[in-house]
Amino acid sequence: MAVTDRPYQELHEQAADEAARRYQDSAAERERVEGRLAAGVRFPDSPDALAVRADRILGRGGLSPSAVVADIHREAMDLPDANERIIDLSNELQAWSFLPRGVRAGATVARITLRRDGRELPHGTGFLVSPRLMMTNHHVLPDESLARRCFAEFNAQVTADNLPDTVVRMELDPGTFFAADRRLDFALVAVAPTLDGPPPGEIFGWNRLSVQIGKLVLGEKVNIIGHPSGRLKEIALRDNAVLVRLDDFMHYTTDTEPGNSGSPVFNDQWEVVALHHSGVPKKDDQGRVLRKDGRPWQQGDGDDAIDWVANEGVRISSILKHLAGLDLDPARRALLTEMGPDTGLGQAMSTAPAPGAQPQGTTAVPGVTIPSVPEAATTAPTTGGERPRTGLRARATAFGGRRHLVFLHGRDQQDNYPDELRRTWTAGLNRGLTLAALPPLDPEDVWFPFYGTRLHALVSGRESTAGPIGLDQVSAAAAAEVFAAQSPTGSYERLLYEAAARAGMPQNGPATTEGFGAGLVGVLHRPLSWLAAKSDLDEWTIATFLRDVDLYLGDGAVRQAVLDSVMETMPAGGELVLVTHSLGTVVGMDLLTRLPESLDPVLLVTAGSPLGLDGVNERLLTRGPHQPPRVRDWVNVWCPTDTVAIGCPLEDERWGKLTQLAVPNGRERAHKMDEYLGHPGPAREIRGVLRG
């Protein structure tokens, strides 16, 4: 960090002093770890920690199953030795994905630059943790006033040809969000998009933080990407090891400089495990910081002269627990929940319910509270009274009064407003129409049935209320175990495993037969982690989506209530263009069997659909893969990184004739319906039918 004012220099020195104190206090533990490392123990951690870490590596595709089979079966090993060997192999044998994943992670890292006295001075490093939020150190951004004088520089780096890349500057926006803590030395600040541009996370991606255990063990390698001393982006790659893990901090050796303040610390699967915040300076018996030449360090010597003996990072789980305890207004709470369900913030930030009431934004199941994961639009604020959450009819004159465009949404829309959703979907479609050189549509010309509230009530009604578990125990896999136990037909686990198998999860070898760590994290952890690692969706979204699909297909009362709700807002006659998304594609297939003869379905569009899973299509009202009843044309749109569409393309010949469109949805937007509609292919198909 290029410190430019005395108050901020003092914060920087204070952070280093406290890191040195913690380093000294943990000397006995560090000496124990270093002694075991010197004795040849690769990962001197507890057996339970090794088991969970090995399971997470296998579950997230961090190691080739064939390598595990070849190595583990070479000699007889007990379970602790096998777990340690799996972690060791993951350090030795990096898959090709290690490099592109590292590039993707590096894109989220920016240089923070300070405006001062007409100059622009490199000040620190930050990294995106949501579409709109950036994390750095408190001693880099101690308050909103300084944050307003700073901006973020993305792509401040050289290209593969060692030429300067095109730097993208974005202003920090502390007025929208700012939170910081001096003890944990973190700051979280909003980043304003460029004029009329998308949020920065949709351009550069963002790091999905997690409170789940198993991301790192003692002795394991870490990687750091940052801007040391304000230089162009650099990486400290794997030539380092974690020495001590404290309650809120961890110590590691690595070749970093103080300018890396605010950098993300990654494991080899490019998950953020800590926020780098300070070097640990060597001190003499009098507590004086020492130079590399052994003499006492003095002001003016510069940080480069200090003898740094280690580095310290703040554990991400500690930062997330701190954020969970903040008292924020609804707008700022909503920004935090955009960090993703694995943070645990979706449940922690929920408004406290009235006695006996279900917390808003959560779904209660025995022993775990599930954060709500919206699929499409954001919730609009109410003004002048509550807006209705019921289906919307199109104008009578739309498309000549004889053709009807109907949007059918997916799950988890109970907190959204139908008019907002309709505008969001139409805006996406209009982007696609613009790219196809076709005229746009008016949202008022679209029918929008709405069953989100009714489905949510049915889901919540089946579950008993239970208090939330601790953040350190939050696990989508634990929730999946509950969903499997509560499945009406016992099919939830089959759905999850079928999806993982179609995503390439090995079905034999020790990963499935030995059960490494399964007793600690549950048997559904592996398929859930595999799906999350292979897509742009997180474990919570996948687990809860499959729960709702399973409930709809397995409970006749739920299916009937959803179909009745949709039929309340459907045209009575004419030609129907039915555009469906996610769970709505399953509902739509059933709906086609209920339409009156006077309504002629001329086009069906399915987007982000799970229909390719046998566990789904075999339980439709018309069993198995089949040509949709009475439909003239069918277009199926899917994205390869959308786990919900993992069964696509629909290759079974029993589906009949249909148009398959694979589209490259934006990063972190693989399952968004407005993203699907924003491509010219599906937009052209829809507009062509509406024009007749």
Solvent accessible surface area in square Angstrom, and as a share of the most:
residue,aa,sasa,rsa
1,M,13,0.06
2,A,37,0.28
3,V,36,0.20
4,T,31,0.18
5,D,36,0.19
6,R,118,0.43
7,P,80,0.50
8,Y,28,0.11
9,Q,34,0.15
10,E,86,0.38
11,L,37,0.18
12,H,7,0.03
13,E,39,0.17
14,Q,73,0.33
15,A,9,0.07
16,A,10,0.08
17,D,65,0.34
18,E,35,0.16
19,A,0,0.00
20,A,9,0.07
21,R,126,0.46
22,R,26,0.09
23,Y,39,0.15
24,Q,136,0.60
25,D,105,0.55
26,S,11,0.07
27,A,29,0.22
28,A,79,0.61
29,E,62,0.28
30,R,22,0.08
31,E,112,0.50
32,R,108,0.39
33,V,0,0.00
34,E,73,0.33
35,G,40,0.38
36,R,92,0.34
37,L,55,0.27
38,A,93,0.72
39,A,86,0.66
40,G,54,0.52
41,V,41,0.23
42,R,99,0.36
43,F,3,0.01
44,P,0,0.00
45,D,19,0.10
46,S,54,0.35
47,P,86,0.54
48,D,87,0.45
49,A,26,0.20
50,L,11,0.05
51,A,9,0.07
52,V,11,0.06
53,R,0,0.00
54,A,0,0.00
55,D,11,0.06
56,R,4,0.01
57,I,0,0.00
58,L,10,0.05
59,G,0,0.00
60,R,30,0.11
61,G,18,0.18
62,G,11,0.11
63,L,7,0.03
64,S,52,0.34
65,P,35,0.22
66,S,80,0.52
67,A,20,0.16
68,V,0,0.00
69,V,54,0.31
70,A,60,0.47
71,D,12,0.06
72,I,11,0.06
73,H,105,0.47
74,R,171,0.62
75,E,107,0.48
76,A,108,0.84
77,M,61,0.27
78,D,85,0.44
79,L,87,0.43
80,P,62,0.39
81,D,77,0.40
82,A,3,0.02
83,N,2,0.01
84,E,43,0.19
85,R,58,0.21
86,I,0,0.00
87,I,0,0.00
88,D,10,0.05
89,L,5,0.03
90,S,1,0.01
91,N,10,0.05
92,E,92,0.41
93,L,89,0.44
94,Q,60,0.27
95,A,49,0.38
96,W,197,0.69
97,S,42,0.27
98,F,17,0.07
99,L,98,0.49
100,P,59,0.37
101,R,48,0.17
102,G,10,0.09
103,V,112,0.65
104,R,109,0.40
105,A,8,0.06
106,G,7,0.07
107,A,23,0.18
108,T,4,0.02
109,V,0,0.00
110,A,0,0.00
111,R,33,0.12
112,I,0,0.00
113,T,5,0.03
114,L,0,0.00
115,R,86,0.31
116,R,63,0.23
117,D,118,0.61
118,G,86,0.83
119,R,131,0.48
120,E,88,0.39
121,L,32,0.16
122,P,42,0.27
123,H,1,0.00
124,G,4,0.04
125,T,0,0.00
126,G,0,0.00
127,F,0,0.00
128,L,0,0.00
129,V,0,0.00
130,S,0,0.00
131,P,26,0.17
132,R,83,0.30
133,L,0,0.00
134,M,0,0.00
135,M,0,0.00
136,T,0,0.00
137,N,0,0.00
138,H,22,0.10
139,H,2,0.01
140,V,0,0.00
141,L,0,0.00
142,P,20,0.13
143,D,59,0.31
144,E,66,0.30
145,S,69,0.44
146,L,0,0.00
147,A,0,0.00
148,R,140,0.51
149,R,85,0.31
150,C,0,0.00
151,F,0,0.00
152,A,0,0.00
153,E,19,0.09
154,F,0,0.00
155,N,30,0.15
156,A,0,0.00
157,Q,43,0.19
158,V,70,0.40
159,T,51,0.30
160,A,111,0.86
161,D,109,0.57
162,N,120,0.62
163,L,110,0.55
164,P,109,0.68
165,D,43,0.22
166,T,105,0.61
167,V,60,0.34
168,V,44,0.25
169,R,109,0.40
170,M,4,0.02
171,E,75,0.33
172,L,11,0.06
173,D,45,0.23
174,P,5,0.03
175,G,45,0.43
176,T,59,0.34
177,F,1,0.00
178,F,36,0.15
179,A,12,0.09
180,A,35,0.27
181,D,31,0.16
182,R,100,0.36
183,R,120,0.44
184,L,6,0.03
185,D,4,0.02
186,F,0,0.00
187,A,0,0.00
188,L,0,0.00
189,V,0,0.00
190,A,3,0.02
191,V,4,0.02
192,A,28,0.22
193,P,62,0.39
194,T,56,0.33
195,L,167,0.83
196,D,144,0.75
197,G,24,0.23
198,P,61,0.39
199,P,34,0.21
200,P,0,0.00
201,G,0,0.00
202,E,54,0.24
203,I,74,0.37
204,F,10,0.04
205,G,1,0.01
206,W,24,0.09
207,N,12,0.06
208,R,81,0.29
209,L,2,0.01
210,S,7,0.04
211,V,4,0.02
212,Q,11,0.05
213,I,105,0.54
214,G,13,0.13
215,K,22,0.09
216,L,22,0.11
217,V,1,0.01
218,L,8,0.04
219,G,9,0.09
220,E,1,0.00
221,K,58,0.25
222,V,0,0.00
223,N,0,0.00
224,I,2,0.01
225,I,7,0.04
226,G,1,0.01
227,H,1,0.01
228,P,5,0.03
229,S,53,0.34
230,G,10,0.09
231,R,101,0.37
232,L,71,0.36
233,K,35,0.15
234,E,73,0.33
235,I,86,0.44
236,A,15,0.12
237,L,80,0.40
238,R,52,0.19
239,D,122,0.63
240,N,7,0.04
241,A,20,0.15
242,V,2,0.01
243,L,13,0.06
244,V,0,0.00
245,R,83,0.30
246,L,47,0.23
247,D,124,0.64
248,D,29,0.15
249,F,5,0.02
250,M,7,0.03
251,H,0,0.00
252,Y,0,0.00
253,T,53,0.31
254,T,22,0.13
255,D,126,0.65
256,T,20,0.11
257,E,55,0.25
258,P,15,0.09
259,G,1,0.01
260,N,8,0.04
261,S,2,0.01
262,G,0,0.00
263,S,0,0.00
264,P,0,0.00
265,V,0,0.00
266,F,0,0.00
267,N,0,0.00
268,D,6,0.03
269,Q,17,0.08
270,W,24,0.08
271,E,26,0.11
272,V,4,0.02
273,V,7,0.04
274,A,0,0.00
275,L,0,0.00
276,H,2,0.01
277,H,3,0.01
278,S,3,0.02
279,G,6,0.06
280,V,1,0.00
281,P,5,0.03
282,K,94,0.40
283,K,69,0.29
284,D,36,0.19
285,D,155,0.80
286,Q,137,0.61
287,G,43,0.41
288,R,109,0.40
289,V,25,0.15
290,L,22,0.11
291,R,54,0.20
292,K,140,0.59
293,D,81,0.42
294,G,48,0.46
295,R,145,0.53
296,P,48,0.30
297,W,44,0.15
298,Q,124,0.55
299,Q,107,0.48
300,G,80,0.76
301,D,49,0.26
302,G,35,0.34
303,D,34,0.18
304,D,100,0.52
305,A,23,0.18
306,I,9,0.05
307,D,39,0.20
308,W,62,0.22
309,V,55,0.32
310,A,5,0.04
311,N,11,0.06
312,E,0,0.00
313,G,0,0.00
314,V,0,0.00
315,R,63,0.23
316,I,1,0.01
317,S,19,0.12
318,S,5,0.03
319,I,0,0.00
320,L,0,0.00
321,K,87,0.37
322,H,59,0.26
323,L,0,0.00
324,A,18,0.14
325,G,66,0.64
326,L,48,0.24
327,D,144,0.75
328,L,32,0.16
329,D,59,0.31
330,P,94,0.59
331,A,71,0.55
332,R,75,0.27
333,R,57,0.21
334,A,54,0.42
335,L,8,0.04
336,L,0,0.00
337,T,54,0.31
338,E,48,0.21
339,M,0,0.00
340,G,8,0.08
341,P,13,0.08
342,D,12,0.06
343,T,0,0.00
344,G,0,0.00
345,L,0,0.00
346,G,14,0.13
347,Q,17,0.08
348,A,39,0.30
349,M,11,0.05
350,S,29,0.19
351,T,72,0.42
352,A,87,0.67
353,P,59,0.37
354,A,66,0.51
355,P,142,0.90
356,G,88,0.85
357,A,41,0.32
358,Q,58,0.26
359,P,32,0.20
360,Q,118,0.52
361,G,21,0.20
362,T,2,0.01
363,T,12,0.07
364,A,5,0.04
365,V,0,0.00
366,P,60,0.38
367,G,44,0.43
368,V,3,0.02
369,T,8,0.05
370,I,2,0.01
371,P,2,0.01
372,S,33,0.21
373,V,16,0.09
374,P,72,0.45
375,E,9,0.04
376,A,15,0.11
377,A,9,0.07
378,T,99,0.57
379,T,71,0.41
380,A,12,0.09
381,P,106,0.67
382,T,61,0.36
383,T,110,0.64
384,G,95,0.92
385,G,50,0.48
386,E,119,0.53
387,R,52,0.19
388,P,97,0.61
389,R,68,0.25
390,T,84,0.49
391,G,24,0.23
392,L,39,0.20
393,R,156,0.57
394,A,15,0.12
395,R,114,0.42
396,A,94,0.73
397,T,110,0.64
398,A,8,0.06
399,F,42,0.17
400,G,69,0.67
401,G,29,0.27
402,R,151,0.55
403,R,70,0.25
404,H,25,0.11
405,L,0,0.00
406,V,0,0.00
407,F,0,0.00
408,L,1,0.00
409,H,1,0.00
410,G,1,0.01
411,R,8,0.03
412,D,16,0.08
413,Q,2,0.01
414,Q,19,0.09
415,D,40,0.21
416,N,3,0.02
417,Y,5,0.02
418,P,1,0.00
419,D,40,0.21
420,E,39,0.18
421,L,0,0.00
422,R,16,0.06
423,R,112,0.41
424,T,34,0.20
425,W,1,0.00
426,T,1,0.00
427,A,48,0.37
428,G,0,0.00
429,L,0,0.00
430,N,31,0.16
431,R,113,0.41
432,G,0,0.00
433,L,1,0.00
434,T,96,0.56
435,L,123,0.61
436,A,14,0.11
437,A,93,0.72
438,L,28,0.14
439,P,64,0.40
440,P,87,0.55
441,L,16,0.08
442,D,55,0.29
443,P,35,0.22
444,E,84,0.37
445,D,21,0.11
446,V,0,0.00
447,W,16,0.06
448,F,0,0.00
449,P,0,0.00
450,F,13,0.05
451,Y,1,0.00
452,G,2,0.01
453,T,65,0.38
454,R,93,0.34
455,L,3,0.02
456,H,49,0.22
457,A,62,0.48
458,L,50,0.25
459,V,6,0.03
460,S,30,0.19
461,G,68,0.65
462,R,103,0.38
463,E,22,0.10
464,S,66,0.43
465,T,96,0.56
466,A,30,0.24
467,G,52,0.50
468,P,94,0.59
469,I,44,0.23
470,G,42,0.40
471,L,27,0.13
472,D,67,0.35
473,Q,123,0.55
474,V,2,0.01
475,S,24,0.16
476,A,0,0.00
477,A,1,0.01
478,A,42,0.32
479,A,0,0.00
480,A,0,0.00
481,E,58,0.26
482,V,29,0.17
483,F,6,0.02
484,A,23,0.18
485,A,89,0.69
486,Q,62,0.28
487,S,15,0.10
488,P,51,0.32
489,T,80,0.46
490,G,57,0.54
491,S,19,0.12
492,Y,1,0.00
493,E,74,0.33
494,R,115,0.42
495,L,0,0.00
496,L,0,0.00
497,Y,68,0.26
498,E,29,0.13
499,A,3,0.02
500,A,0,0.00
501,A,41,0.32
502,R,109,0.40
503,A,20,0.15
504,G,48,0.46
505,M,4,0.02
506,P,27,0.17
507,Q,105,0.47
508,N,110,0.56
509,G,17,0.16
510,P,2,0.01
511,A,13,0.10
512,T,56,0.32
513,T,101,0.59
514,E,85,0.38
515,G,33,0.32
516,F,9,0.04
517,G,5,0.05
518,A,28,0.22
519,G,84,0.80
520,L,92,0.46
521,V,28,0.16
522,G,21,0.20
523,V,81,0.47
524,L,1,0.00
525,H,12,0.05
526,R,20,0.07
527,P,0,0.00
528,L,0,0.00
529,S,0,0.00
530,W,16,0.06
531,L,0,0.00
532,A,12,0.09
533,A,21,0.16
534,K,93,0.39
535,S,19,0.13
536,D,20,0.10
537,L,18,0.09
538,D,13,0.07
539,E,0,0.00
540,W,0,0.00
541,T,14,0.08
542,I,4,0.02
543,A,0,0.00
544,T,2,0.01
545,F,3,0.01
546,L,8,0.04
547,R,21,0.08
548,D,5,0.03
549,V,0,0.00
550,D,3,0.01
551,L,8,0.04
552,Y,0,0.00
553,L,10,0.05
554,G,19,0.18
555,D,28,0.15
556,G,56,0.54
557,A,73,0.56
558,V,3,0.02
559,R,24,0.09
560,Q,75,0.33
561,A,22,0.17
562,V,1,0.00
563,L,1,0.00
564,D,62,0.32
565,S,7,0.05
566,V,0,0.00
567,M,66,0.30
568,E,114,0.51
569,T,12,0.07
570,M,15,0.07
571,P,6,0.04
572,A,83,0.65
573,G,19,0.19
574,G,1,0.01
575,E,41,0.19
576,L,0,0.00
577,V,0,0.00
578,L,1,0.00
579,V,0,0.00
580,T,0,0.00
581,H,1,0.00
582,S,0,0.00
583,L,1,0.00
584,G,0,0.00
585,T,1,0.01
586,V,0,0.00
587,V,0,0.00
588,G,0,0.00
589,M,3,0.01
590,D,1,0.00
591,L,0,0.00
592,L,3,0.01
593,T,58,0.34
594,R,94,0.34
595,L,13,0.06
596,P,54,0.34
597,E,150,0.67
598,S,70,0.45
599,L,0,0.00
600,D,41,0.21
601,P,1,0.01
602,V,7,0.04
603,L,2,0.01
604,L,1,0.01
605,V,1,0.00
606,T,0,0.00
607,A,1,0.01
608,G,0,0.00
609,S,0,0.00
610,P,0,0.00
611,L,0,0.00
612,G,8,0.08
613,L,3,0.02
614,D,52,0.27
615,G,1,0.01
616,V,0,0.00
617,N,2,0.01
618,E,74,0.33
619,R,29,0.11
620,L,1,0.00
621,L,72,0.36
622,T,54,0.31
623,R,165,0.60
624,G,9,0.09
625,P,12,0.07
626,H,23,0.10
627,Q,69,0.30
628,P,2,0.01
629,P,39,0.25
630,R,92,0.34
631,V,12,0.07
632,R,143,0.52
633,D,81,0.42
634,W,3,0.01
635,V,2,0.01
636,N,0,0.00
637,V,1,0.00
638,W,39,0.14
639,C,3,0.02
640,P,84,0.53
641,T,53,0.31
642,D,2,0.01
643,T,7,0.04
644,V,7,0.04
645,A,2,0.02
646,I,36,0.18
647,G,7,0.07
648,C,13,0.08
649,P,45,0.28
650,L,6,0.03
651,E,146,0.65
652,D,52,0.27
653,E,158,0.71
654,R,146,0.53
655,W,4,0.01
656,G,37,0.36
657,K,183,0.77
658,L,35,0.17
659,T,56,0.33
660,Q,59,0.26
661,L,43,0.21
662,A,62,0.48
663,V,11,0.06
664,P,108,0.68
665,N,15,0.08
666,G,25,0.24
667,R,83,0.30
668,E,33,0.15
669,R,40,0.15
670,A,1,0.01
671,H,9,0.04
672,K,52,0.22
673,M,0,0.00
674,D,14,0.07
675,E,34,0.15
676,Y,1,0.00
677,L,1,0.01
678,G,12,0.11
679,H,32,0.14
680,P,43,0.27
681,G,21,0.20
682,P,2,0.01
683,A,0,0.00
684,R,122,0.45
685,E,65,0.29
686,I,1,0.00
687,R,30,0.11
688,G,32,0.31
689,V,37,0.21
690,L,7,0.03
691,R,148,0.54
692,G,75,0.73
